[in-house]
Amino acid sequence: MGVQMPGYRVCFMNEIPRNDKLFRCCQRSIVIRSAPDAEQAVEAAKQQFAKLEGIRDWKIHAALIEVEPIELQTGPENPLSIVRPRAPQGKTPYQDRV
């Protein structure tokens, strides 16, 4: 077997101001099962998000993107289950802002 690439959870977020506070709201979360790195996972998720939302550009429905590495577990009784976020390795989560 080859080396298994990590999976990522990519969240498309909006920021909503209310009563002098800024709230973050997840518009949609997409799991990328396998990608060489977070940047490539985000690019794949952007395409899926736009297709699912029926738009050309993800920025129409979200203000920023958050991504976290995850572990995907498989087994005979549960073919695909998510996951716990991986422990951070001294890095902050990748974010892409409009």
N, CA, C and O atoms as a DFTB+ gen file, in Angstrom:
392 C
 N C O
     1  1       0.830      -1.180       0.000
     2  2       0.000       0.000       0.000
     3  2       0.875       1.244       0.000
     4  3       1.977       1.243       0.550
     5  1       0.371       2.311      -0.626
     6  2       1.078       3.581      -0.651
     7  2       0.771       4.393       0.589
     8  3       0.014       3.981       1.468
     9  1       1.377       5.543       0.627
    10  2       1.148       6.450       1.747
    11  2      -0.237       7.073       1.611
    12  3      -0.602       7.563       0.542
    13  1      -0.996       7.052       2.682
    14  2      -2.340       7.617       2.667
    15  2      -2.249       9.125       2.873
    16  3      -1.603       9.598       3.808
    17  1      -2.909       9.875       1.982
    18  2      -2.927      11.325       2.123
    19  2      -3.966      11.716       3.165
    20  3      -4.965      11.020       3.346
    21  1      -3.728      12.826       3.843
    22  2      -4.666      13.252       4.883
    23  2      -5.985      13.744       4.301
    24  3      -6.055      14.159       3.144
    25  1      -7.019      13.689       5.117
    26  2      -8.310      14.260       4.764
    27  2      -8.450      15.620       5.425
    28  3      -7.744      15.938       6.382
    29  1      -9.377      16.421       4.901
    30  2      -9.580      17.769       5.431
    31  2     -11.066      18.095       5.495
    32  3     -11.844      17.655       4.648
    33  1     -11.451      18.864       6.498
    34  2     -12.796      19.437       6.575
    35  2     -12.644      20.910       6.227
    36  3     -11.899      21.639       6.881
    37  1     -13.361      21.343       5.184
    38  2     -13.287      22.720       4.713
    39  2     -14.635      23.377       4.997
    40  3     -15.670      22.920       4.513
    41  1     -14.613      24.451       5.784
    42  2     -15.846      25.152       6.164
    43  2     -15.902      26.509       5.485
    44  3     -14.950      27.286       5.545
    45  1     -17.014      26.782       4.845
    46  2     -17.255      28.064       4.188
    47  2     -18.063      28.917       5.152
    48  3     -19.190      28.577       5.511
    49  1     -17.473      30.021       5.561
    50  2     -17.997      30.821       6.667
    51  2     -18.446      32.206       6.208
    52  3     -17.939      32.751       5.227
    53  1     -19.407      32.757       6.939
    54  2     -19.796      34.155       6.820
    55  2     -19.642      34.800       8.183
    56  3     -19.709      34.130       9.213
    57  1     -19.438      36.084       8.180
    58  2     -19.369      36.848       9.417
    59  2     -20.568      37.775       9.462
    60  3     -20.801      38.546       8.531
    61  1     -21.328      37.701      10.546
    62  2     -22.569      38.462      10.676
    63  2     -22.463      39.378      11.894
    64  3     -22.318      38.897      13.018
    65  1     -22.533      40.697      11.679
    66  2     -22.486      41.620      12.819
    67  2     -23.850      41.708      13.502
    68  3     -24.878      41.863      12.842
    69  1     -23.844      41.607      14.820
    70  2     -25.064      41.733      15.643
    71  2     -24.709      42.390      16.962
    72  3     -23.846      41.896      17.689
    73  1     -25.363      43.497      17.280
    74  2     -25.183      44.141      18.588
    75  2     -23.714      44.311      18.964
    76  3     -23.291      43.886      20.040
    77  1     -22.962      44.913      18.108
    78  2     -21.541      45.187      18.350
    79  2     -20.680      43.931      18.480
    80  3     -19.556      44.000      18.977
    81  1     -21.194      42.799      18.042
    82  2     -20.418      41.560      18.037
    83  2     -20.398      41.009      16.620
    84  3     -21.303      41.268      15.827
    85  1     -19.364      40.251      16.314
    86  2     -19.239      39.612      15.009
    87  2     -19.341      38.102      15.199
    88  3     -18.515      37.493      15.878
    89  1     -20.360      37.509      14.593
    90  2     -20.578      36.071      14.711
    91  2     -20.147      35.387      13.422
    92  3     -20.383      35.889      12.323
    93  1     -19.516      34.242      13.576
    94  2     -19.155      33.425      12.411
    95  2     -20.191      32.333      12.244
    96  3     -20.584      31.666      13.201
    97  1     -20.619      32.168      11.014
    98  2     -21.652      31.190      10.686
    99  2     -21.157      30.307       9.545
   100  3     -20.744      30.813       8.502
   101  1     -21.196      28.995       9.739
   102  2     -20.777      28.063       8.693
   103  2     -21.903      27.904       7.676
   104  3     -23.002      27.473       8.023
   105  1     -21.627      28.250       6.431
   106  2     -22.605      28.105       5.356
   107  2     -22.687      26.649       4.880
   108  3     -23.769      26.131       4.602
   109  1     -21.534      26.013       4.795
   110  2     -21.465      24.619       4.344
   111  2     -20.097      24.071       4.708
   112  3     -19.093      24.781       4.654
   113  1     -20.072      22.812       5.075
   114  2     -18.832      22.123       5.390
   115  2     -18.651      20.994       4.385
   116  3     -19.575      20.217       4.146
   117  1     -17.481      20.905       3.805
   118  2     -17.194      19.867       2.807
   119  2     -15.988      19.064       3.281
   120  3     -14.974      19.634       3.683
   121  1     -16.104      17.747       3.232
   122  2     -14.991      16.866       3.595
   123  2     -14.278      16.440       2.316
   124  3     -14.888      15.896       1.395
   125  1     -12.997      16.696       2.283
   126  2     -12.131      16.215       1.196
   127  2     -11.397      15.011       1.771
   128  3     -10.587      15.145       2.688
   129  1     -11.685      13.854       1.233
   130  2     -11.156      12.608       1.811
   131  2      -9.646      12.478       1.711
   132  3      -9.009      11.875       2.575
   133  1      -9.072      13.046       0.652
   134  2      -7.649      12.852       0.447
   135  2      -7.094      14.009      -0.391
   136  3      -7.603      14.300      -1.473
   137  1      -6.056      14.657       0.117
   138  2      -5.386      15.729      -0.614
   139  2      -3.945      15.820      -0.124
   140  3      -3.668      15.557       1.046
   141  1      -3.029      16.192      -1.015
   142  2      -1.624      16.286      -0.607
   143  2      -1.376      17.324       0.483
   144  3      -0.487      17.159       1.319
   145  1      -2.180      18.408       0.467
   146  2      -1.999      19.453       1.481
   147  2      -3.291      20.262       1.608
   148  3      -4.231      20.086       0.833
   149  1      -3.316      21.150       2.601
   150  2      -4.519      21.939       2.893
   151  2      -4.904      22.841       1.718
   152  3      -6.089      22.998       1.424
   153  1      -3.927      23.425       1.056
   154  2      -4.237      24.334      -0.055
   155  2      -4.963      23.615      -1.182
   156  3      -5.910      24.153      -1.755
   157  1      -4.522      22.395      -1.505
   158  2      -5.180      21.645      -2.575
   159  2      -6.561      21.169      -2.136
   160  3      -7.479      21.085      -2.952
   161  1      -6.707      20.861      -0.860
   162  2      -8.030      20.486      -0.340
   163  2      -8.992      21.665      -0.463
   164  3     -10.147      21.494      -0.851
   165  1      -8.508      22.862      -0.132
   166  2      -9.347      24.061      -0.230
   167  2      -9.767      24.307      -1.678
   168  3     -10.926      24.630      -1.937
   169  1      -8.850      24.161      -2.610
   170  2      -9.187      24.387      -4.020
   171  2     -10.249      23.394      -4.496
   172  3     -11.171      23.774      -5.218
   173  1     -10.127      22.134      -4.098
   174  2     -11.125      21.128      -4.471
   175  2     -12.475      21.456      -3.832
   176  3     -13.518      21.328      -4.474
   177  1     -12.453      21.878      -2.571
   178  2     -13.692      22.213      -1.862
   179  2     -14.365      23.450      -2.468
   180  3     -15.592      23.512      -2.536
   181  1     -13.580      24.422      -2.903
   182  2     -14.143      25.623      -3.545
   183  2     -14.976      25.228      -4.766
   184  3     -16.079      25.734      -4.969
   185  1     -14.436      24.326      -5.567
   186  2     -15.157      23.874      -6.766
   187  2     -16.444      23.144      -6.385
   188  3     -17.492      23.380      -6.987
   189  1     -16.370      22.259      -5.388
   190  2     -17.570      21.528      -4.950
   191  2     -18.608      22.473      -4.370
   192  3     -19.799      22.338      -4.651
   193  1     -18.162      23.435      -3.557
   194  2     -19.061      24.394      -2.934
   195  2     -19.812      25.184      -4.008
   196  3     -21.035      25.309      -3.949
   197  1     -19.088      25.709      -4.973
   198  2     -19.717      26.493      -6.043
   199  2     -20.730      25.645      -6.806
   200  3     -21.821      26.118      -7.124
   201  1     -20.377      24.403      -7.098
   202  2     -21.297      23.520      -7.823
   203  2     -22.548      23.238      -6.986
   204  3     -23.668      23.326      -7.491
   205  1     -22.359      22.901      -5.714
   206  2     -23.500      22.596      -4.843
   207  2     -24.411      23.807      -4.630
   208  3     -25.627      23.659      -4.518
   209  1     -23.822      25.003      -4.575
   210  2     -24.585      26.224      -4.351
   211  2     -25.162      26.788      -5.656
   212  3     -25.981      27.706      -5.624
   213  1     -24.744      26.249      -6.784
   214  2     -25.229      26.735      -8.073
   215  2     -24.699      28.117      -8.427
   216  3     -25.405      28.935      -9.016
   217  1     -23.435      28.368      -8.055
   218  2     -22.810      29.664      -8.313
   219  2     -21.474      29.452      -9.006
   220  3     -20.957      28.335      -9.037
   221  1     -20.915      30.516      -9.561
   222  2     -19.615      30.407     -10.227
   223  2     -18.450      30.581      -9.274
   224  3     -17.397      29.968      -9.448
   225  1     -18.643      31.428      -8.255
   226  2     -17.547      31.777      -7.359
   227  2     -17.997      31.600      -5.916
   228  3     -19.040      32.123      -5.524
   229  1     -17.225      30.874      -5.127
   230  2     -17.579      30.595      -3.729
   231  2     -17.771      31.869      -2.927
   232  3     -18.522      31.869      -1.952
   233  1     -17.109      32.961      -3.315
   234  2     -17.162      34.217      -2.565
   235  2     -18.551      34.855      -2.584
   236  3     -18.828      35.758      -1.795
   237  1     -19.409      34.398      -3.466
   238  2     -20.777      34.927      -3.521
   239  2     -21.556      34.526      -2.267
   240  3     -22.400      35.289      -1.798
   241  1     -21.285      33.342      -1.721
   242  2     -22.042      32.827      -0.573
   243  2     -21.242      32.672       0.713
   244  3     -21.780      32.210       1.719
   245  1     -19.966      33.049       0.700
   246  2     -19.151      32.918       1.916
   247  2     -18.090      34.010       1.944
   248  3     -17.647      34.495       0.903
   249  1     -17.691      34.387       3.159
   250  2     -16.699      35.444       3.321
   251  2     -15.293      34.900       3.544
   252  3     -14.306      35.541       3.183
   253  1     -15.209      33.712       4.143
   254  2     -13.892      33.140       4.401
   255  2     -13.992      31.629       4.488
   256  3     -15.077      31.054       4.574
   257  1     -12.828      31.010       4.461
   258  2     -12.737      29.550       4.491
   259  2     -11.852      29.145       5.660
   260  3     -10.800      29.740       5.894
   261  1     -12.290      28.127       6.390
   262  2     -11.461      27.524       7.428
   263  2     -11.272      26.053       7.066
   264  3     -12.196      25.403       6.579
   265  1     -10.080      25.541       7.303
   266  2      -9.803      24.140       6.985
   267  2      -9.049      23.506       8.149
   268  3      -8.194      24.129       8.779
   269  1      -9.393      22.249       8.412
   270  2      -8.684      21.502       9.447
   271  2      -8.450      20.082       8.962
   272  3      -9.316      19.491       8.317
   273  1      -7.275      19.528       9.271
   274  2      -7.017      18.131       8.922
   275  2      -7.873      17.222       9.795
   276  3      -8.115      17.515      10.966
   277  1      -8.320      16.130       9.220
   278  2      -9.140      15.162       9.951
   279  2      -8.646      13.754       9.660
   280  3      -7.936      13.515       8.683
   281  1      -9.028      12.848      10.510
   282  2      -8.738      11.432      10.299
   283  2     -10.027      10.753       9.888
   284  3     -11.057      10.912      10.544
   285  1      -9.972      10.003       8.815
   286  2     -11.128       9.247       8.359
   287  2     -10.946       7.813       8.801
   288  3      -9.879       7.228       8.618
   289  1     -11.983       7.250       9.380
   290  2     -11.921       5.873       9.854
   291  2     -12.844       5.026       8.996
   292  3     -13.965       5.427       8.684
   293  1     -12.364       3.861       8.624
   294  2     -13.199       2.937       7.877
   295  2     -13.259       1.616       8.611
   296  3     -12.348       1.264       9.360
   297  1     -14.319       0.902       8.394
   298  2     -14.484      -0.404       9.012
   299  2     -15.627      -1.124       8.330
   300  3     -16.401      -0.496       7.606
   301  1     -15.756      -2.431       8.541
   302  2     -16.802      -3.191       7.842
   303  2     -18.213      -2.737       8.214
   304  3     -19.104      -2.748       7.364
   305  1     -18.431      -2.339       9.463
   306  2     -19.778      -1.941       9.864
   307  2     -20.069      -0.488       9.542
   308  3     -21.232      -0.085       9.544
   309  1     -19.048       0.311       9.266
   310  2     -19.222       1.724       8.975
   311  2     -18.203       2.119       7.912
   312  3     -17.069       2.459       8.251
   313  1     -18.579       2.083       6.634
   314  2     -17.616       2.276       5.559
   315  2     -16.850       3.599       5.631
   316  3     -15.672       3.648       5.276
   317  1     -17.495       4.650       6.078
   318  2     -16.784       5.917       6.219
   319  2     -17.384       6.680       7.376
   320  3     -18.576       6.986       7.392
   321  1     -16.553       6.978       8.327
   322  2     -17.044       7.809       9.409
   323  2     -16.007       8.877       9.683
   324  3     -14.806       8.667       9.511
   325  1     -16.494      10.014      10.109
   326  2     -15.600      11.094      10.448
   327  2     -15.474      11.054      11.942
   328  3     -16.532      10.825      12.529
   329  1     -14.641      11.191      12.519
   330  2     -13.363      11.784      12.514
   331  2     -13.176      12.622      13.739
   332  3     -14.112      13.134      14.353
   333  1     -12.022      12.724      14.032
   334  2     -11.590      13.685      15.035
   335  2     -10.600      14.588      14.341
   336  3      -9.801      14.127      13.525
   337  1     -10.643      15.858      14.652
   338  2      -9.585      16.713      14.106
   339  2      -8.239      16.221      14.607
   340  3      -8.111      15.796      15.755
   341  1      -7.257      16.280      13.760
   342  2      -5.915      15.907      14.170
   343  2      -5.372      16.948      15.125
   344  3      -5.750      18.119      15.077
   345  1      -4.502      16.516      15.972
   346  2      -3.856      17.460      16.894
   347  2      -3.019      18.438      16.080
   348  3      -2.268      18.024      15.197
   349  1      -3.141      19.730      16.368
   350  2      -2.359      20.713      15.623
   351  2      -0.863      20.494      15.815
   352  3      -0.410      20.114      16.894
   353  1      -0.119      20.736      14.768
   354  2       1.323      20.546      14.819
   355  2       2.017      21.905      14.784
   356  3       2.905      22.145      13.966
   357  1       1.594      22.787      15.686
   358  2       2.223      24.097      15.761
   359  2       1.783      25.054      14.669
   360  3       2.395      26.108      14.492
   361  1       0.730      24.709      13.929
   362  2       0.261      25.565      12.863
   363  2      -1.144      26.031      13.175
   364  3      -1.917      25.323      13.820
   365  1      -1.464      27.210      12.721
   366  2      -2.844      27.704      12.859
   367  2      -3.642      27.197      11.676
   368  3      -3.067      26.908      10.626
   369  1      -4.968      27.083      11.822
   370  2      -5.781      26.613      10.709
   371  2      -5.637      27.551       9.502
   372  3      -5.543      28.770       9.645
   373  1      -5.622      26.957       8.343
   374  2      -5.564      27.708       7.088
   375  2      -6.854      28.498       6.944
   376  3      -7.939      27.960       7.163
   377  1      -6.749      29.748       6.584
   378  2      -7.930      30.564       6.323
   379  2      -7.723      31.312       5.026
   380  3      -6.617      31.770       4.737
   381  1      -8.772      31.439       4.247
   382  2      -8.738      32.178       2.996
   383  2      -9.849      33.205       3.065
   384  3     -11.025      32.845       3.099
   385  1      -9.498      34.458       3.086
   386  2     -10.488      35.542       3.184
   387  2     -10.702      36.174       1.828
   388  3      -9.818      36.194       0.971
   389  1     -11.922      36.697       1.662
   390  2     -12.263      37.448       0.452
   391  2     -11.515      38.759       0.480
   392  3     -11.645      39.564      -0.443
